[in-house]
Amino acid sequence: MRWLYVLLCTALVGCNQYQTIDSNGKKMIITADARANYEADLSKVAYTVSVEKSALGREAVGAAKARLAAMGIPFLFEEIDQLRQTRSWTYIDSIFVANQPQIEADPLGPVIKEHVSQIILRDFNLVLQPGDKASARIVYYVKCLVDSDSPHPGLVYIGINRLTNTLTPQERIQLAESQYNRSAVFMEKDAQNFRKMRASLDALPEEERNKMGVGVYKLLGLYDEVAYFMPKLKELMP
């Protein structure tokens, strides 16, 4: 398969409301219901890294892991989960910024940027953080995902849907259209295979499905995400 699929879990802490500030300095209160909706959406986001972005192919995964380890950025779920217990998104962001010139020049740069964008937005919860500084970095990493030509729309949708007062209407439309079109290509090429896989698995007795292991079902995470978020992206488009 052309994509490495890894479905990561995340635990988010809810609250009754939280305060965010738009680009004009206006304070806004996000209700518990709105936050719950964002968190529900976030729970449907899968994790994928495209090895097509590197001439190394699947060897790019191991090479990128080594580069990330040298910078102090986690790659495996266990590493991410451990680090986020003591560090916030600003820690990952500071490492990325400090190493950005090298990352941009690295042949593995696109893979590294796609990985960092996904974990900082989702696993380190940046996409739900309030304030101007967080908003600016959400925009940056969302654009990284769109530019990476990734099929997954979840974090892009949540980011641009939240930042209605940070992005211009035209910027929101352009990002939504770009991601929608890329996700549509994925659905046209690969969705039929995923539907067949799901139907085959669902047709098996429960005992046989259990023998397949949870990893098989993780392969369906990206398809589920795209199917869920494409209609939502469509709503942001004129």
DRENDO-1510 file (C-alpha; in Angstrom, 1 decimal, always signed):
<recs>
REC; n; res; u; v; w
REC; 1; MET; +0.0; +0.0; +0.0 .
REC; 2; ARG; +1.1; +3.5; -0.7 .
REC; 3; TRP; +0.5; +4.8; +2.8 .
REC; 4; LEU; +1.6; +3.8; +6.2 .
REC; 5; TYR; -1.5; +3.8; +8.3 .
REC; 6; VAL; -1.2; +4.2; +12.1 .
REC; 7; LEU; -4.2; +5.1; +14.1 .
REC; 8; LEU; -3.3; +7.0; +17.2 .
REC; 9; CYS; -5.4; +7.5; +20.3 .
REC; 10; THR; -5.7; +10.7; +22.2 .
REC; 11; ALA; -7.2; +11.7; +25.5 .
REC; 12; LEU; -8.6; +15.2; +25.8 .
REC; 13; VAL; -9.7; +17.0; +28.9 .
REC; 14; GLY; -13.1; +18.7; +28.7 .
REC; 15; CYS; -14.2; +21.8; +30.5 .
REC; 16; ASN; -17.4; +23.8; +30.8 .
REC; 17; GLN; -16.1; +26.6; +28.6 .
REC; 18; TYR; -12.8; +28.2; +27.6 .
REC; 19; GLN; -11.8; +31.5; +26.3 .
REC; 20; THR; -10.2; +32.3; +23.0 .
REC; 21; ILE; -9.1; +35.5; +21.4 .
REC; 22; ASP; -9.5; +36.3; +17.7 .
REC; 23; SER; -7.0; +38.2; +15.6 .
REC; 24; ASN; -8.6; +41.5; +16.5 .
REC; 25; GLY; -8.1; +41.0; +20.2 .
REC; 26; LYS; -11.8; +40.2; +20.8 .
REC; 27; LYS; -12.4; +37.7; +23.6 .
REC; 28; MET; -14.8; +34.8; +22.7 .
REC; 29; ILE; -16.2; +32.2; +25.0 .
REC; 30; ILE; -16.5; +28.7; +23.5 .
REC; 31; THR; -19.3; +26.7; +25.2 .
REC; 32; ALA; -19.1; +23.2; +26.5 .
REC; 33; ASP; -21.2; +22.0; +23.7 .
REC; 34; ALA; -19.0; +23.6; +21.1 .
REC; 35; ARG; -15.9; +22.1; +22.7 .
REC; 36; ALA; -17.6; +18.7; +22.9 .
REC; 37; ASN; -18.3; +18.9; +19.1 .
REC; 38; TYR; -14.6; +19.7; +18.4 .
REC; 39; GLU; -13.5; +16.9; +20.6 .
REC; 40; ALA; -15.9; +14.5; +18.9 .
REC; 41; ASP; -14.5; +15.5; +15.6 .
REC; 42; LEU; -11.0; +15.1; +16.8 .
REC; 43; SER; -11.6; +11.6; +18.0 .
REC; 44; LYS; -12.3; +10.6; +14.3 .
REC; 45; VAL; -8.9; +11.8; +13.1 .
REC; 46; ALA; -6.5; +9.0; +12.0 .
REC; 47; TYR; -2.8; +9.2; +11.5 .
REC; 48; THR; -1.0; +8.6; +8.2 .
REC; 49; VAL; +2.4; +9.3; +6.8 .
REC; 50; SER; +3.0; +9.2; +3.1 .
REC; 51; VAL; +6.2; +7.4; +2.2 .
REC; 52; GLU; +5.6; +8.5; -1.4 .
REC; 53; LYS; +7.1; +11.8; -0.5 .
REC; 54; SER; +10.6; +10.3; -0.3 .
REC; 55; ALA; +12.7; +8.5; -2.9 .
REC; 56; LEU; +13.6; +6.1; +0.0 .
REC; 57; GLY; +10.1; +4.6; -0.1 .
REC; 58; ARG; +9.2; +2.6; +3.0 .
REC; 59; GLU; +12.8; +3.0; +4.2 .
REC; 60; ALA; +11.8; +6.7; +4.7 .
REC; 61; VAL; +9.9; +5.7; +7.8 .
REC; 62; GLY; +12.9; +4.4; +9.6 .
REC; 63; ALA; +15.1; +7.3; +8.4 .
REC; 64; ALA; +12.5; +9.9; +9.4 .
REC; 65; LYS; +12.2; +8.2; +12.8 .
REC; 66; ALA; +16.0; +8.6; +13.3 .
REC; 67; ARG; +15.9; +12.2; +12.3 .
REC; 68; LEU; +13.0; +12.9; +14.7 .
REC; 69; ALA; +14.7; +11.1; +17.5 .
REC; 70; ALA; +17.9; +13.2; +17.0 .
REC; 71; MET; +15.7; +16.4; +17.4 .
REC; 72; GLY; +13.8; +15.1; +20.4 .
REC; 73; ILE; +10.5; +14.7; +18.6 .
REC; 74; PRO; +8.6; +11.4; +19.4 .
REC; 75; PHE; +7.5; +9.1; +16.6 .
REC; 76; LEU; +5.9; +6.0; +18.1 .
REC; 77; PHE; +2.6; +6.2; +20.0 .
REC; 78; GLU; +4.2; +5.2; +23.3 .
REC; 79; GLU; +6.8; +8.0; +23.0 .
REC; 80; ILE; +4.1; +10.6; +22.1 .
REC; 81; ASP; +1.9; +9.5; +24.9 .
REC; 82; GLN; +4.7; +9.6; +27.5 .
REC; 83; LEU; +6.0; +13.1; +26.4 .
REC; 84; ARG; +2.6; +14.7; +26.3 .
REC; 85; GLN; +2.2; +13.9; +30.0 .
REC; 86; THR; +4.8; +16.5; +30.8 .
REC; 87; ARG; +5.1; +18.7; +27.8 .
REC; 88; SER; +2.7; +20.9; +25.8 .
REC; 89; TRP; +2.5; +21.7; +22.1 .
REC; 90; THR; +4.8; +24.7; +22.6 .
REC; 91; TYR; +7.7; +22.2; +23.3 .
REC; 92; ILE; +7.2; +20.4; +20.0 .
REC; 93; ASP; +6.8; +23.7; +18.2 .
REC; 94; SER; +10.0; +25.1; +19.7 .
REC; 95; ILE; +12.0; +22.1; +18.5 .
REC; 96; PHE; +10.5; +22.3; +15.1 .
REC; 97; VAL; +11.2; +26.0; +14.7 .
REC; 98; ALA; +14.8; +25.5; +15.9 .
REC; 99; ASN; +15.4; +22.8; +13.3 .
REC; 100; GLN; +13.2; +24.2; +10.5 .
REC; 101; PRO; +16.1; +25.3; +8.2 .
REC; 102; GLN; +17.5; +21.7; +8.3 .
REC; 103; ILE; +14.1; +20.2; +7.9 .
REC; 104; GLU; +13.4; +22.3; +4.8 .
REC; 105; ALA; +16.7; +21.3; +3.3 .
REC; 106; ASP; +16.3; +17.6; +4.2 .
REC; 107; PRO; +15.0; +15.2; +1.5 .
REC; 108; LEU; +12.9; +13.7; +4.3 .
REC; 109; GLY; +11.5; +17.2; +5.2 .
REC; 110; PRO; +8.0; +16.6; +3.8 .
REC; 111; VAL; +7.6; +13.4; +5.8 .
REC; 112; ILE; +8.9; +15.0; +8.9 .
REC; 113; LYS; +6.6; +18.1; +8.5 .
REC; 114; GLU; +3.6; +15.9; +7.9 .
REC; 115; HIS; +4.3; +13.8; +11.0 .
REC; 116; VAL; +5.0; +16.9; +13.2 .
REC; 117; SER; +1.9; +18.7; +12.0 .
REC; 118; GLN; -0.3; +15.8; +12.8 .
REC; 119; ILE; +1.0; +15.0; +16.3 .
REC; 120; ILE; +1.2; +18.7; +17.4 .
REC; 121; LEU; -2.3; +19.5; +16.2 .
REC; 122; ARG; -4.0; +16.3; +17.5 .
REC; 123; ASP; -1.9; +14.5; +20.2 .
REC; 124; PHE; -0.6; +17.7; +21.8 .
REC; 125; ASN; -4.0; +19.3; +21.3 .
REC; 126; LEU; -2.8; +22.5; +19.6 .
REC; 127; VAL; -5.9; +22.5; +17.3 .
REC; 128; LEU; -8.1; +23.2; +20.3 .
REC; 129; GLN; -5.9; +25.8; +22.1 .
REC; 130; PRO; -7.1; +29.4; +22.5 .
REC; 131; GLY; -5.1; +32.6; +22.0 .
REC; 132; ASP; -3.4; +34.4; +19.1 .
REC; 133; LYS; -0.1; +32.5; +19.4 .
REC; 134; ALA; -1.8; +29.2; +19.2 .
REC; 135; SER; -4.1; +30.4; +16.3 .
REC; 136; ALA; -1.1; +31.4; +14.3 .
REC; 137; ARG; +0.6; +28.0; +14.7 .
REC; 138; ILE; -2.6; +26.2; +14.0 .
REC; 139; VAL; -2.8; +28.0; +10.7 .
REC; 140; TYR; +0.8; +27.2; +9.9 .
REC; 141; TYR; +0.5; +23.4; +10.6 .
REC; 142; VAL; -2.9; +23.2; +8.9 .
REC; 143; LYS; -1.3; +24.7; +5.8 .
REC; 144; CYS; +1.6; +22.2; +6.1 .
REC; 145; LEU; -0.9; +19.4; +6.0 .
REC; 146; VAL; -2.7; +20.8; +2.9 .
REC; 147; ASP; +0.7; +21.4; +1.2 .
REC; 148; SER; +1.7; +17.8; +2.0 .
REC; 149; ASP; -1.0; +16.5; -0.3 .
REC; 150; SER; -2.3; +14.3; +2.5 .
REC; 151; PRO; -5.7; +12.8; +1.9 .
REC; 152; HIS; -6.8; +13.3; +5.4 .
REC; 153; PRO; -9.2; +16.1; +6.0 .
REC; 154; GLY; -9.9; +15.9; +9.7 .
REC; 155; LEU; -7.4; +18.3; +11.2 .
REC; 156; VAL; -7.7; +20.7; +8.3 .
REC; 157; TYR; -11.5; +20.9; +8.8 .
REC; 158; ILE; -11.3; +21.4; +12.6 .
REC; 159; GLY; -8.5; +24.0; +12.2 .
REC; 160; ILE; -10.2; +26.2; +9.6 .
REC; 161; ASN; -13.6; +25.8; +11.2 .
REC; 162; ARG; -12.3; +27.0; +14.5 .
REC; 163; LEU; -10.3; +30.0; +13.1 .
REC; 164; THR; -13.2; +31.9; +11.6 .
REC; 165; ASN; -11.7; +35.1; +12.9 .
REC; 166; THR; -8.1; +34.4; +12.1 .
REC; 167; LEU; -8.4; +33.2; +8.4 .
REC; 168; THR; -10.0; +35.4; +5.8 .
REC; 169; PRO; -13.1; +33.9; +4.2 .
REC; 170; GLN; -11.1; +33.4; +1.0 .
REC; 171; GLU; -8.3; +31.6; +2.8 .
REC; 172; ARG; -10.8; +29.3; +4.5 .
REC; 173; ILE; -12.4; +28.5; +1.1 .
REC; 174; GLN; -9.1; +27.9; -0.6 .
REC; 175; LEU; -7.9; +25.5; +2.2 .
REC; 176; ALA; -11.2; +23.7; +2.3 .
REC; 177; GLU; -11.3; +23.3; -1.5 .
REC; 178; SER; -7.7; +22.1; -1.7 .
REC; 179; GLN; -8.2; +19.5; +1.0 .
REC; 180; TYR; -11.6; +18.4; -0.4 .
REC; 181; ASN; -10.1; +17.8; -3.8 .
REC; 182; ARG; -7.2; +15.8; -2.5 .
REC; 183; SER; -9.6; +13.7; -0.3 .
REC; 184; ALA; -11.8; +13.2; -3.3 .
REC; 185; VAL; -8.9; +11.7; -5.3 .
REC; 186; PHE; -8.3; +9.3; -2.4 .
REC; 187; MET; -11.9; +8.2; -2.3 .
REC; 188; GLU; -12.0; +7.7; -6.1 .
REC; 189; LYS; -8.8; +5.6; -6.1 .
REC; 190; ASP; -8.8; +3.7; -2.8 .
REC; 191; ALA; -12.3; +3.8; -1.2 .
REC; 192; GLN; -13.6; +0.8; -3.1 .
REC; 193; ASN; -10.7; -1.4; -1.7 .
REC; 194; PHE; -11.4; -0.2; +1.8 .
REC; 195; ARG; -15.2; -0.9; +1.4 .
REC; 196; LYS; -14.4; -4.5; +0.2 .
REC; 197; MET; -12.0; -5.0; +3.1 .
REC; 198; ARG; -14.6; -3.9; +5.6 .
REC; 199; ALA; -17.3; -6.0; +4.0 .
REC; 200; SER; -15.0; -9.1; +4.1 .
REC; 201; LEU; -14.1; -8.5; +7.7 .
REC; 202; ASP; -17.7; -7.9; +8.8 .
REC; 203; ALA; -18.7; -11.1; +7.1 .
REC; 204; LEU; -16.4; -13.2; +9.3 .
REC; 205; PRO; -17.5; -14.7; +12.5 .
REC; 206; GLU; -16.5; -12.7; +15.6 .
REC; 207; GLU; -13.9; -15.3; +16.6 .
REC; 208; GLU; -12.3; -15.1; +13.2 .
REC; 209; ARG; -12.3; -11.3; +13.2 .
REC; 210; ASN; -10.6; -11.3; +16.6 .
REC; 211; LYS; -7.8; -13.5; +15.1 .
REC; 212; MET; -7.1; -10.8; +12.6 .
REC; 213; GLY; -6.0; -8.4; +15.3 .
REC; 214; VAL; -6.9; -4.7; +15.8 .
REC; 215; GLY; -4.2; -3.7; +13.4 .
REC; 216; VAL; -6.3; -4.8; +10.4 .
REC; 217; TYR; -9.1; -2.5; +11.5 .
REC; 218; LYS; -6.7; +0.4; +11.9 .
REC; 219; LEU; -6.2; +0.3; +8.2 .
REC; 220; LEU; -9.8; +1.5; +7.8 .
REC; 221; GLY; -9.2; +4.6; +10.0 .
REC; 222; LEU; -8.3; +6.9; +7.1 .
REC; 223; TYR; -11.3; +5.8; +5.0 .
REC; 224; ASP; -13.6; +6.5; +8.0 .
REC; 225; GLU; -12.0; +9.9; +8.5 .
REC; 226; VAL; -12.3; +10.9; +4.9 .
REC; 227; ALA; -15.9; +9.7; +4.6 .
REC; 228; TYR; -16.9; +11.6; +7.8 .
REC; 229; PHE; -15.1; +15.0; +7.1 .
REC; 230; MET; -15.6; +15.4; +3.3 .
REC; 231; PRO; -19.2; +16.5; +3.7 .
REC; 232; LYS; -18.2; +18.9; +6.5 .
REC; 233; LEU; -15.5; +20.4; +4.3 .
REC; 234; LYS; -18.1; +20.8; +1.5 .
REC; 235; GLU; -20.2; +23.0; +3.8 .
REC; 236; LEU; -17.3; +25.5; +4.1 .
REC; 237; MET; -17.1; +25.8; +0.3 .
REC; 238; PRO; -19.3; +28.2; -1.7 .
</recs>
